Amino acid sequence: MHSTDHGNKAIITCAITGVLTDPGQHHVPVTPEQLAQEARRAYDAGAAVVHVHFRNQEPGKGHLPSWDPQVARDCVQAMREACPGLIINQTTGVVGPNYQGPLDCLRATRPEMAACNAGSLNYLKVRSNGTWAWPPMLFDNQPAKVKDFIDVMLETGTLPEFECFDVGIVRCVEMYVQTGMYTQGLPEYNFVMGVESGMPADPDLLPILLKLKIKDAPWQATVIGRSEIWPVHQRVAELGGHLRTGLEDTFYLPDGTKAESNGPLIEKLAEYARNAGREVASPQEARGMLGLREAGMPQEVAALAGRFPDFPLRDGDSA
């Protein structure tokens, strides 16, 4: 159950590292220690949530993803120890019919939140010379796959964040509620803008998306790109959405300088929130706004709350 006790505060998420970015070319964290340091920079700058991808820990392979549950546990533990109360938002995105790895990692770490990719997208990009930037691919997220993730997140006491890469996917989220695929109250929307073959990073699109989501459901925008992303972030702040950026989404600050850390990117979002007359939510406040378990709540209790929605997470609240 989502609370409105904290008024119009903005929850800031740091997308700390991304899935394939080469640490040899960009300052993205890979090891648990690096993730902890970067999480602390983001936390100190105003981030209540860290969205994390796990990387291969073998030498020279840090640009590759990992679905090793022990790697996931080590990374999450390091970030939690560095940032008291930090909310973990875990990736689950994988292409193809074998997605046991993300499910295993959810069960290993039991994060407060996790991405739930809500629909399929042709994942395409064309170079300036007219050739494909990579072989055309389908990021497949058919309803049966979405349901498997929703069900495991219910088991682990994890709030799904429904990732919407296109307008039709926004509409699908309401169908998941209507059909009983998702039963845990209002869904949490994430409008992903700036993927070349998905929704553009255009602030004029936001009012349309808000008309299509379920009324009163919380939302944020992930905006991918360079200079074009910052007017979208400012508009999101003005329209009451929550905010996300980080080295997964951009390497560049509004003035075009390259960010050497997540910290300055998060500082800029905090500035945009305040420009819109909003304060930045602390991790504890964000937990209340999203109906998440309190920091330090035993995972067994959180899982029980997930399996039995009427089980109280705290006085006067339920999952």
N, C-alpha and C positions, 0 to 999 in steps of 0.2 A: 504494500500500500504506500503510495507516494504522499509525502507531507508538504504542505505549503507554509509551514510555520516560519520558514526562513525568508519569506517574502520573495523578492526578485533577485536574489543573489545568483551569481554565475558560477557554475562548476567548470573548472578548467582541467582538461585532460592533456597529458603529455604523451604523444606517440613517440616513444623514446628511441627506437632503433630501426624498425621496418624489417622487411623480410629478406631482401636480396642485396641491399646496399653494401658495396665493397668497403670494409673498414680500412683497406689500403688507400682508398681515394677520399673517403669522407670520415669525419670524426664521429662514427657511430659506435656505441658500446657493444661488446660481445660477451665478455666474461662476467660472471656474477659480480666481481669487484668493480668492473667498469660500469655495469648497470646500476649498482648501488651508488656510485659517485654521481652519475648523471641523474638518477632519480632524486638524489638530495638537492642537486642544483635546481631541478624543476620544482621540487617541493618548496624550497626556500623562495622561489619566484612566484608561487601561488598555485601550483598544480595540486589538486586533491586526488587525482586519478592518474595512474600510469598504464597506458596500453602497451603491452609487451609482446614481442616475437622472440622466440628462442633460437639461438644460433649454434651451429656445430662448433664444439670446443677444441677440435683437433687443430694443431698448428697449420696455418695456411688455408683453413677451410671456414673461417669466420663469416664468409659471405654467403654461406649455405644455411638453410633452416635445419632445425633439429626438433624431433618429436620424442626425444628421450625423456621419460618422466623424471629421471634423476636430475638431468640438466634443468628441467623446469622447476623442480623443487629447490635446487641450489640458487637459481636466479631469483625466484620469488622470496626466499628466505633472506637473501642478502639485501634486497630492496626494502623489505619490511623492517629489518634491523636498522637500516640507515634512516628510515623515515617513519616515525611512530604514527600509526593510524592511517597510513597510506592505503588507498583503495587500488587493488590490482584488477585490471581489465585485460584479459588474456585473449590472444589470437586463437582462432580455430580454422582459419581459411586454408583450404587445400583443394587442389584440382583432382578430379577423378573419383572412382568408386570406392577407393580404399581411404577411409578417414578415421581408422582406428587410432592412429597416433594422437590427433587432437583430443579424442575422447579420453584416451589414457592420461593425457596431461591434465585435462580438467579434473579427473578423479584423483590425480596425484596432488594437485595444489589447492583444489576447491576455492577458486578465486571468488571475490565478491561479485565481479562482473566478467562477461566474456562476449566477444563478438559473435553474433549469429547472422551469418550472411543470408539475406532474406530472399534472394532470387538470383537467377543466372544472368550472365553478361558475356557477350562476345568481347574478349579482352584484346583490343587492337591498338596499334599505333603505326603511323606512316611517317617515314623520314622525309626530309625536304626533297630528296631525289626521287620520290615516288615508290620506294621499296618499303617492305614491312620492317619495322624496328625489331620485331621478333616473329617467329612463326605464329600465324593467327591461332588463337586458342579460345576455348570456351571455359569460363569460370562457372562451373556447373553447381547449382544449388537448387535442385528440384525439391518439391515439398517433402518427399520422404526423407531426404537428407536433412532438411531444416528441422523436421520433427525429431529425428534422432538426436540432434544437438539440443533442442528444447528439452527433451526428456532427460538427458544426462545432466543438463544444468538444473533441472528441478531436483534431481537426485543429490546434486552437490551443493544446493543452496545458493546458486549463482544466478544473478540477474542477466538475462539475455539483452544485449544491445543489438537491435535489428539494423544491420548495415544495408542501406538502400542506395544502389548505384545508379538507379534510373527511376523515372516517374512511376512506371508501372509497378516496380518493386515496392514503392511506398504504399500503393493501393493493396498489394498482396498482404501486407502486415495486418490490415483490418480483416482480411479473409481468414487469416490464421486464428484471430480472436473469434470470429463468427462461427467457425467450424469446431471450436474447442481444441485446436492444436495448442493454443496458448491460453492459459486460464488464470495467470497470476496477476490479474488487475490490468492497469494501463500499460501498454508496451512502451519501451524506450526506443525512440527512433534516432538513427544516425544518418543524416543526408550526406552521402559521399559525392563530392563535387570536384571535377577537375581531371578525372580519368578520361583519357582521350575519346574512348568509345562509350562513355557514360554521360552523366549530367555535367554540363559545363560549369565552371566557376564563375557564375553570373548572379549578382545580388538580386536581379529582377526575377529570378526563378523562385526565390524563397517564399514570397506570398502564395504562389501556386502550391508549393509543397505543403505549406501550413494549412491550406484548404483541404488537402487530401489526407492528412494524418487524422487519427482519432482525436476528437476534442479533448483538451486538457492533458493529453499525453506529453511527457517530457521529450525534448529533442535537442540535438546538437548538430553541428555541421563539421565534417572533415573536409578540408579544402586543400587540394593538391596543386602545386605549381610554383610560380615565382611571384612577380609583382602583382599579378591579377588576383591573388588570393586575399590580399589584405582588405580591400573594400568589402569583400564578402564577409570576412570576420567582423568588421565593424557593423555591418547590417545585421548579422546574426545577434550581436550584442544588443542592438537597438530593438530587435523584434522579440527579445526575451529568451533566446536559445542559449544553450550551453556551448562552450568553446573548446576547440581542440587544435593543437599544432604540435610540432616536434620534428626531429630529423627524419622521421618516416615520411612526412608530408611535404617538407620544404627544407632547403638549405640556406634560404635567403631572407634577410630582414627587409622591411619596407623600403629602406634606402638603397637596397641592392647589395649591401655588404653580406659576405658569407658568414653564417653563424658557425662558430667553433664549438658550440655546446647547445643543449636544449634550453638552458637558463634564459638567455636573451629572447628567445622566441616566446617563452611563457610570460616573461615580463611584458612583452608587447601586448599579448592578449589581456593581461590584467589591466594594462593601461586602457585598452579598448573598452573593457567592461566598465571601468570607472568613467570614461568619456560618455558612456551611455547612461550614466547615473546609477550604476549597479555596483555593489560590493562583490568581492570574490569570496566564495564559500570555502571554509576550512574543510579538511577531510571529515571531521565530526559532523559539521553542518551538512556536507554532501551526503553522508550516510543517512541522515534524517530525511533529506529531500527525496532521496531515491528509495527509501524503505529498506536499506541494507542493514545487515547485522552490525552490532557494535564492534569496534576494534577489540581484538582479543577474545571474542566469543569462541568457545571451542567449536571446531569444525563439525564434530558429531552433532552438536546442538543445531548448527546451521543446516546440516543435512536433514535433520529431523523436521526443521521448519519447512524445508523444501518439499518433503514428502507429505507433510500434513499442514496445509495452508493456514489452518486456524491456530497452529502452535504459536504462542506469542514470542516475537523477537525481543520485545521490550514492552513495558507497560503501555497499554493502549494502542499497540500496533501489531500488525501481523504481516506475513509474507505476501 
